[in-house]
Amino acid sequence: MTQSGYWAAYRLRWQRRKLLWRAFRSRHALTLIQDRTDQIRPHDIPCVMTVRNEMLRLPFFLQHHRALGVDHFLIVDNGSTDGTADWLAGQPDVSLWQTQASYRASRFGVDWTTWLQMKYAHRHWCLVLDADELLVYDGCDHRDLHALTKWLETRGAEGFGALMVDLYPKGQVNQAEYIRGEDPAHCLPWFDPGPFRVRRQAPKQNLWVQGGARDRMFFAETPAKAPTLNKLPLMRWNRRYAWLNSCHSALPPRLNLLYDGPGGAQPSGALLHSKFLPDADARAREEKARKQHFHTPERFDAYYDDIAKCPDLWWDGAKRYEGPGSLVQAGLMSKLDW
């Protein structure tokens, strides 16, 4: 390694330590509401997340991931006003914390969830998700996460990457009919098969994937501002690891090489993104007002305004989602060599 390479590695080590220290300090912002962490066994797979006002999505979210093999949910509620916290506290496999602290100041909840991973998920395979994301992968209808992680271990893999796939209806987004507890894919049956832009950045080796429906609809003239779609949602966690940008990228840098984008050689899945359920317009107006979701939120006012207009995202190139095989066929995730 060159001298410049040594200095780059040294700086990244210190950055990781600072991020872990931030997460450790953030524990003071969390109030424990329901503690069932004594249920977590050595080989269990927990799911860690931050939520706010997600009662529309959470019943199916928990049902879907329980069926996949998640054994326990570690959840931070960030000031919900729609009954989310009370409902979660009553779930038998949920441990719940609450905070009124700033989502943005916590690195968009990452400090809080990293602390929970440090304390409860060390050496566990662990999912990190948002409430509007549903993990799928080739064979997930008959092989659960315990089977997947055992298979990954035989390959020497520490994690499993995924592409976020925006699902949407045909017609205005607020006109889709959705009943809480149903599969969102039933009312959001369409997705963009591409194109996607993939770039890897030095020195952290973090991937940057952009494209898809939101890129096409809202960022055609400013593509650099389009959402980042690559994530590392499943990781065999170690308390020395740190998230850089949500679970889009991590330190140490080798973790970022676990995923190389749609069509890449690494095993991968997808995150079905249910942002465009019928509440999309109301949530866009709320997020614009709260200014908690971007480093420079005022730069994204037009994005929120466009969503609040309830556009029709469908186009002639849309593909119908008919299960994980649809995404394998489209080249958006791997066909796993079980």
The 8 nearest C-alpha neighbors of each residue, nearest first, counted from 0:
[[1, 4, 5, 2, 3, 8, 6, 7],
 [2, 0, 4, 3, 5, 6, 7, 8],
 [1, 3, 5, 4, 6, 0, 7, 8],
 [4, 2, 6, 1, 5, 7, 0, 8],
 [3, 5, 1, 7, 2, 6, 0, 8],
 [4, 6, 2, 8, 3, 7, 9, 1],
 [7, 5, 9, 3, 4, 8, 10, 2],
 [6, 8, 4, 10, 9, 5, 3, 11],
 [7, 9, 11, 5, 6, 10, 4, 12],
 [10, 8, 6, 12, 7, 11, 5, 13],
 [11, 9, 13, 7, 12, 8, 14, 6],
 [10, 12, 14, 8, 13, 9, 15, 7],
 [13, 11, 15, 9, 14, 10, 8, 16],
 [14, 12, 16, 10, 15, 11, 17, 9],
 [13, 15, 11, 17, 12, 16, 10, 18],
 [14, 16, 18, 12, 13, 17, 241, 11],
 [17, 15, 13, 19, 14, 18, 20, 12],
 [16, 18, 20, 14, 19, 15, 13, 21],
 [19, 17, 21, 15, 20, 16, 14, 22],
 [18, 20, 22, 16, 21, 17, 23, 15],
 [19, 21, 23, 17, 22, 18, 16, 24],
 [22, 20, 18, 24, 19, 23, 25, 17],
 [21, 23, 110, 19, 114, 25, 20, 24],
 [22, 24, 20, 21, 25, 114, 26, 19],
 [25, 23, 21, 26, 22, 20, 27, 28],
 [24, 26, 22, 27, 23, 28, 111, 21],
 [25, 27, 28, 24, 29, 23, 114, 111],
 [26, 28, 25, 29, 24, 30, 23, 98],
 [27, 29, 26, 25, 98, 100, 30, 99],
 [30, 28, 98, 26, 27, 97, 96, 31],
 [31, 29, 97, 96, 32, 98, 28, 27],
 [30, 32, 96, 33, 95, 29, 97, 34],
 [31, 33, 96, 95, 30, 34, 97, 88],
 [34, 32, 95, 94, 88, 31, 35, 96],
 [33, 35, 94, 36, 95, 32, 31, 37],
 [34, 36, 94, 37, 38, 33, 93, 92],
 [35, 37, 38, 39, 34, 94, 119, 71],
 [38, 36, 35, 39, 34, 40, 94, 119],
 [37, 39, 36, 35, 40, 71, 92, 70],
 [40, 38, 37, 36, 43, 71, 41, 70],
 [39, 41, 43, 42, 38, 37, 44, 70],
 [42, 40, 43, 39, 123, 122, 44, 120],
 [41, 43, 40, 123, 44, 124, 39, 145],
 [44, 42, 40, 70, 41, 39, 45, 123],
 [43, 45, 69, 125, 124, 70, 123, 42],
 [46, 44, 71, 125, 72, 70, 69, 126],
 [45, 47, 126, 72, 127, 125, 73, 71],
 [46, 48, 73, 127, 74, 72, 126, 112],
 [47, 49, 74, 128, 127, 129, 112, 75],
 [48, 50, 75, 74, 76, 108, 129, 77],
 [51, 49, 76, 77, 75, 53, 48, 130],
 [50, 52, 79, 77, 53, 76, 78, 49],
 [53, 51, 79, 81, 83, 54, 80, 50],
 [54, 52, 55, 56, 51, 57, 83, 50],
 [55, 53, 83, 57, 56, 52, 81, 82],
 [54, 56, 179, 53, 57, 58, 180, 52],
 [57, 55, 54, 53, 58, 59, 60, 130],
 [56, 58, 60, 54, 59, 53, 61, 55],
 [59, 57, 180, 60, 61, 56, 62, 179],
 [58, 60, 180, 62, 61, 57, 63, 56],
 [61, 59, 57, 63, 58, 62, 56, 64],
 [60, 62, 64, 59, 63, 58, 65, 57],
 [61, 63, 59, 65, 60, 64, 66, 58],
 [64, 62, 66, 60, 61, 65, 59, 67],
 [63, 65, 67, 66, 61, 69, 62, 60],
 [64, 66, 69, 68, 62, 67, 63, 61],
 [65, 67, 64, 63, 68, 62, 69, 143],
 [68, 66, 64, 143, 65, 144, 69, 63],
 [67, 69, 65, 144, 66, 143, 70, 64],
 [70, 68, 65, 44, 64, 45, 71, 67],
 [71, 69, 44, 45, 43, 68, 65, 92],
 [70, 72, 45, 92, 69, 93, 46, 73],
 [71, 73, 93, 46, 45, 47, 74, 92],
 [74, 72, 47, 94, 46, 93, 95, 48],
 [73, 75, 48, 95, 49, 47, 72, 96],
 [76, 74, 49, 96, 97, 95, 77, 50],
 [75, 77, 97, 50, 51, 49, 78, 96],
 [76, 78, 98, 51, 99, 79, 97, 50],
 [79, 77, 99, 76, 98, 51, 80, 97],
 [78, 80, 52, 51, 81, 77, 83, 76],
 [79, 81, 82, 52, 78, 83, 51, 84],
 [82, 80, 52, 83, 79, 54, 53, 84],
 [83, 81, 85, 84, 80, 86, 79, 54],
 [82, 84, 86, 54, 81, 85, 52, 79],
 [85, 83, 87, 86, 82, 88, 76, 79],
 [86, 84, 88, 82, 87, 83, 89, 81],
 [85, 87, 83, 89, 84, 88, 82, 90],
 [88, 86, 84, 90, 89, 85, 83, 93],
 [89, 87, 85, 86, 90, 33, 84, 95],
 [88, 90, 87, 86, 91, 85, 93, 33],
 [89, 91, 87, 93, 88, 92, 86, 94],
 [92, 90, 93, 89, 35, 88, 94, 87],
 [91, 93, 71, 90, 72, 94, 70, 35],
 [94, 92, 72, 90, 91, 71, 73, 95],
 [95, 93, 34, 73, 35, 33, 72, 74],
 [96, 94, 33, 74, 32, 75, 93, 73],
 [95, 97, 31, 75, 32, 30, 29, 76],
 [98, 96, 76, 30, 75, 29, 77, 31],
 [99, 97, 77, 29, 100, 28, 78, 30],
 [98, 100, 78, 77, 101, 97, 28, 102],
 [101, 99, 98, 102, 28, 77, 105, 104],
 [100, 102, 104, 103, 105, 99, 291, 107],
 [103, 101, 107, 105, 108, 104, 291, 100],
 [102, 104, 107, 291, 106, 101, 105, 292],
 [105, 103, 101, 106, 102, 107, 100, 108],
 [104, 106, 108, 102, 107, 110, 103, 101],
 [107, 105, 103, 104, 109, 108, 110, 102],
 [108, 106, 103, 102, 105, 109, 292, 104],
 [107, 109, 105, 111, 102, 106, 110, 49],
 [108, 110, 112, 106, 111, 107, 113, 245],
 [109, 111, 22, 113, 105, 108, 112, 25],
 [112, 110, 114, 109, 108, 113, 25, 22],
 [111, 113, 115, 109, 114, 110, 116, 47],
 [114, 112, 116, 110, 115, 111, 109, 22],
 [113, 115, 117, 22, 111, 112, 116, 23],
 [116, 114, 112, 118, 113, 117, 119, 111],
 [117, 115, 120, 113, 119, 114, 118, 112],
 [118, 116, 238, 114, 115, 121, 119, 113],
 [117, 119, 115, 116, 120, 114, 121, 238],
 [118, 120, 116, 115, 117, 121, 36, 39],
 [121, 119, 116, 123, 117, 122, 118, 236],
 [120, 122, 237, 238, 123, 236, 117, 119],
 [123, 121, 236, 237, 235, 120, 124, 238],
 [124, 122, 120, 121, 235, 236, 125, 44],
 [123, 125, 235, 44, 234, 236, 122, 233],
 [124, 126, 45, 44, 234, 233, 123, 46],
 [127, 125, 46, 233, 232, 47, 128, 45],
 [128, 126, 47, 232, 46, 48, 233, 125],
 [129, 127, 48, 126, 232, 132, 130, 47],
 [128, 130, 131, 132, 48, 49, 127, 50],
 [129, 131, 132, 57, 56, 128, 60, 50],
 [130, 132, 273, 129, 272, 274, 56, 133],
 [133, 131, 272, 271, 270, 129, 130, 128],
 [134, 132, 271, 270, 135, 60, 272, 131],
 [133, 135, 270, 269, 271, 132, 136, 268],
 [136, 134, 269, 268, 139, 270, 323, 133],
 [137, 135, 268, 139, 138, 323, 269, 134],
 [136, 138, 139, 334, 323, 335, 324, 333],
 [137, 139, 140, 142, 141, 136, 335, 323],
 [140, 138, 142, 136, 141, 137, 143, 135],
 [139, 141, 138, 142, 143, 67, 137, 136],
 [140, 142, 139, 138, 143, 67, 137, 146],
 [143, 141, 139, 138, 146, 140, 147, 144],
 [142, 144, 67, 146, 145, 68, 139, 147],
 [143, 145, 147, 68, 146, 67, 148, 142],
 [146, 144, 148, 147, 143, 149, 68, 44],
 [145, 147, 149, 144, 143, 148, 142, 150],
 [148, 146, 144, 150, 145, 149, 151, 143],
 [147, 149, 151, 145, 150, 146, 144, 152],
 [150, 148, 152, 146, 151, 147, 145, 153],
 [149, 151, 147, 153, 148, 152, 146, 154],
 [152, 150, 148, 154, 156, 153, 149, 147],
 [151, 153, 155, 149, 154, 150, 156, 148],
 [152, 154, 150, 151, 155, 149, 156, 148],
 [153, 155, 151, 152, 156, 150, 149, 157],
 [154, 156, 152, 153, 151, 157, 150, 158],
 [157, 155, 151, 154, 152, 158, 257, 153],
 [158, 156, 235, 234, 155, 152, 159, 151],
 [159, 157, 234, 233, 156, 235, 257, 160],
 [158, 160, 233, 267, 231, 257, 234, 266],
 [161, 159, 231, 258, 267, 230, 232, 257],
 [160, 162, 269, 268, 267, 230, 229, 231],
 [161, 163, 269, 229, 228, 270, 164, 230],
 [162, 164, 270, 228, 269, 271, 272, 229],
 [165, 163, 271, 272, 270, 162, 166, 269],
 [164, 166, 272, 190, 271, 212, 163, 167],
 [167, 165, 190, 187, 189, 272, 273, 164],
 [166, 168, 187, 189, 275, 188, 190, 165],
 [169, 167, 187, 170, 188, 189, 186, 172],
 [168, 170, 313, 311, 167, 171, 312, 189],
 [171, 169, 311, 168, 172, 313, 174, 312],
 [172, 170, 311, 310, 309, 174, 173, 169],
 [171, 173, 309, 174, 277, 275, 175, 311],
 [172, 174, 277, 171, 175, 309, 278, 279],
 [175, 173, 172, 171, 277, 176, 170, 168],
 [174, 176, 173, 277, 186, 172, 177, 168],
 [177, 175, 174, 186, 178, 277, 173, 276],
 [176, 178, 186, 175, 179, 277, 181, 183],
 [179, 177, 181, 180, 176, 55, 183, 182],
 [178, 180, 55, 181, 177, 56, 58, 59],
 [179, 181, 59, 58, 178, 182, 56, 55],
 [182, 180, 179, 178, 183, 59, 177, 185],
 [181, 183, 184, 185, 59, 180, 186, 63],
 [184, 182, 185, 186, 187, 181, 273, 177],
 [185, 183, 187, 188, 182, 186, 166, 320],
 [186, 184, 183, 187, 182, 188, 181, 177],
 [185, 187, 184, 183, 188, 175, 168, 177],
 [186, 188, 167, 168, 184, 166, 185, 189],
 [187, 189, 184, 320, 319, 185, 186, 168],
 [190, 188, 319, 167, 166, 318, 320, 187],
 [189, 191, 166, 318, 317, 165, 192, 319],
 [190, 192, 317, 211, 193, 212, 318, 316],
 [193, 191, 329, 190, 318, 194, 317, 211],
 [194, 192, 195, 191, 211, 210, 331, 212],
 [193, 195, 210, 211, 192, 196, 191, 209],
 [196, 194, 210, 193, 209, 197, 211, 208],
 [195, 197, 209, 208, 210, 198, 194, 207],
 [198, 196, 208, 207, 195, 260, 209, 199],
 [197, 199, 207, 206, 208, 200, 196, 205],
 [200, 198, 206, 205, 204, 207, 201, 197],
 [199, 201, 204, 205, 206, 202, 198, 203],
 [202, 200, 204, 203, 199, 205, 252, 206],
 [201, 203, 204, 200, 7, 252, 205, 8],
 [204, 202, 252, 201, 205, 200, 250, 255],
 [205, 203, 201, 200, 202, 252, 199, 255],
 [206, 204, 255, 203, 200, 248, 199, 207],
 [205, 207, 199, 198, 200, 208, 204, 255],
 [206, 208, 198, 197, 199, 227, 229, 209],
 [207, 209, 197, 228, 196, 229, 227, 206],
 [210, 208, 196, 227, 195, 228, 226, 225],
 [211, 209, 195, 214, 194, 196, 193, 212],
 [210, 212, 191, 214, 193, 213, 215, 194],
 [211, 213, 215, 214, 191, 216, 165, 210],
 [214, 212, 216, 215, 217, 211, 218, 225],
 [213, 215, 218, 210, 225, 212, 211, 216],
 [214, 216, 212, 213, 219, 217, 211, 218],
 [217, 215, 213, 214, 212, 218, 219, 312],
 [216, 218, 213, 214, 215, 219, 302, 305],
 [219, 217, 214, 221, 222, 220, 225, 216],
 [218, 220, 215, 222, 221, 217, 214, 216],
 [219, 221, 218, 222, 217, 223, 215, 214],
 [220, 222, 218, 223, 219, 224, 225, 217],
 [223, 221, 218, 225, 224, 219, 220, 214],
 [222, 224, 221, 225, 218, 209, 226, 220],
 [225, 223, 222, 221, 226, 218, 214, 299],
 [224, 226, 222, 214, 223, 218, 209, 227],
 [227, 225, 228, 209, 224, 214, 213, 210],
 [226, 228, 209, 208, 229, 207, 225, 247],
 [227, 229, 163, 208, 162, 209, 226, 230],
 [230, 228, 162, 208, 247, 227, 161, 163],
 [231, 229, 247, 161, 246, 232, 160, 162],
 [230, 232, 160, 246, 233, 159, 247, 161],
 [231, 233, 127, 126, 230, 128, 160, 246],
 [234, 232, 126, 159, 158, 125, 231, 127],
 [235, 233, 158, 236, 124, 125, 157, 159],
 [234, 236, 124, 157, 123, 158, 122, 125],
 [237, 235, 122, 234, 121, 123, 124, 125],
 [236, 238, 121, 239, 122, 240, 235, 117],
 [237, 239, 117, 121, 240, 236, 116, 118],
 [240, 238, 237, 241, 19, 117, 15, 16],
 [241, 239, 238, 237, 250, 251, 242, 236],
 [242, 240, 250, 249, 15, 19, 243, 18],
 [241, 243, 249, 244, 246, 245, 248, 250],
 [242, 244, 249, 248, 245, 241, 250, 246],
 [243, 245, 247, 248, 242, 246, 249, 106],
 [244, 246, 247, 109, 242, 243, 248, 107],
 [247, 245, 248, 230, 231, 244, 242, 232],
 [246, 248, 230, 245, 244, 229, 231, 249],
 [249, 247, 246, 243, 205, 244, 255, 242],
 [250, 248, 242, 243, 241, 255, 254, 251],
 [251, 249, 252, 241, 240, 15, 242, 254],
 [250, 252, 253, 254, 249, 240, 15, 12],
 [253, 251, 250, 203, 254, 255, 204, 249],
 [252, 254, 255, 256, 251, 204, 250, 257],
 [255, 253, 252, 256, 257, 251, 249, 250],
 [254, 256, 205, 257, 253, 252, 248, 204],
 [255, 257, 258, 254, 253, 259, 204, 252],
 [258, 256, 255, 254, 158, 160, 159, 265],
 [259, 257, 160, 256, 265, 260, 255, 159],
 [258, 260, 263, 265, 256, 257, 206, 264],
 [259, 261, 263, 258, 262, 197, 208, 229],
 [262, 260, 331, 263, 332, 330, 162, 259],
 [261, 263, 330, 260, 331, 332, 264, 333],
 [264, 262, 259, 260, 261, 265, 258, 266],
 [263, 265, 266, 262, 259, 333, 258, 260],
 [264, 266, 263, 258, 267, 259, 257, 333],
 [267, 265, 333, 335, 264, 159, 268, 160],
 [268, 266, 160, 333, 161, 332, 159, 265],
 [269, 267, 136, 161, 332, 135, 160, 333],
 [270, 268, 161, 162, 135, 163, 134, 332],
 [269, 271, 163, 134, 133, 132, 164, 272],
 [272, 270, 133, 164, 132, 163, 269, 165],
 [271, 273, 165, 132, 164, 131, 274, 166],
 [274, 272, 131, 275, 166, 276, 271, 183],
 [273, 275, 272, 276, 131, 279, 165, 166],
 [276, 274, 279, 273, 167, 172, 277, 166],
 [275, 277, 278, 279, 274, 273, 172, 173],
 [278, 276, 173, 279, 175, 172, 174, 275],
 [277, 279, 281, 276, 280, 282, 173, 275],
 [280, 278, 275, 282, 277, 281, 276, 283],
 [281, 279, 307, 283, 282, 278, 306, 309],
 [282, 280, 284, 283, 278, 279, 285, 307],
 [281, 283, 285, 279, 284, 280, 286, 278],
 [284, 282, 303, 280, 286, 285, 281, 307],
 [283, 285, 287, 281, 282, 286, 288, 307],
 [286, 284, 282, 288, 283, 287, 289, 281],
 [287, 285, 289, 283, 288, 284, 282, 290],
 [286, 288, 284, 290, 285, 289, 283, 303],
 [287, 289, 285, 286, 290, 284, 291, 283],
 [288, 290, 286, 291, 287, 285, 292, 284],
 [291, 289, 287, 296, 288, 292, 286, 293],
 [292, 290, 103, 289, 102, 293, 286, 296],
 [291, 293, 290, 103, 296, 107, 294, 286],
 [294, 292, 296, 295, 291, 290, 103, 299],
 [293, 295, 296, 292, 103, 291, 106, 297],
 [294, 296, 293, 297, 298, 299, 290, 292],
 [297, 295, 293, 298, 290, 299, 294, 292],
 [296, 298, 299, 300, 295, 290, 287, 293],
 [299, 297, 296, 300, 295, 301, 302, 293],
 [300, 298, 302, 297, 301, 296, 303, 295],
 [299, 301, 303, 297, 302, 298, 304, 287],
 [300, 302, 304, 299, 303, 305, 298, 217],
 [303, 301, 299, 305, 300, 304, 217, 306],
 [302, 304, 283, 306, 300, 305, 301, 307],
 [305, 303, 301, 307, 302, 306, 300, 308],
 [304, 306, 302, 308, 303, 307, 301, 217],
 [305, 307, 303, 308, 304, 309, 280, 283],
 [306, 308, 280, 304, 309, 305, 283, 303],
 [307, 309, 305, 306, 310, 304, 280, 303],
 [310, 308, 172, 307, 171, 306, 173, 280],
 [311, 309, 171, 308, 312, 172, 306, 305],
 [310, 312, 171, 170, 313, 172, 169, 309],
 [313, 311, 310, 314, 167, 216, 212, 169],
 [312, 314, 169, 311, 317, 170, 168, 315],
 [315, 313, 316, 317, 312, 169, 311, 191],
 [314, 316, 317, 313, 318, 191, 312, 169],
 [315, 317, 314, 318, 191, 192, 313, 193],
 [318, 316, 191, 314, 315, 190, 189, 313],
 [319, 317, 190, 189, 191, 320, 316, 192],
 [318, 320, 189, 188, 321, 190, 317, 325],
 [319, 321, 188, 189, 322, 325, 318, 190],
 [322, 320, 325, 319, 323, 324, 188, 184],
 [321, 323, 324, 325, 320, 326, 135, 184],
 [324, 322, 325, 326, 137, 136, 135, 327],
 [323, 325, 327, 326, 322, 328, 137, 321],
 [326, 324, 328, 323, 327, 322, 321, 320],
 [325, 327, 329, 331, 328, 324, 323, 332],
 [328, 326, 324, 330, 332, 329, 325, 333],
 [327, 329, 325, 326, 330, 324, 331, 332],
 [328, 330, 326, 327, 331, 192, 325, 332],
 [331, 329, 327, 328, 262, 332, 326, 261],
 [332, 330, 261, 326, 329, 327, 262, 162],
 [333, 331, 268, 327, 267, 330, 261, 326],
 [334, 332, 267, 266, 335, 327, 268, 137],
 [333, 335, 137, 327, 336, 332, 266, 136],
 [334, 336, 337, 333, 137, 266, 138, 267],
 [337, 335, 334, 266, 333, 150, 137, 138],
 [336, 335, 150, 147, 138, 334, 137, 146]]
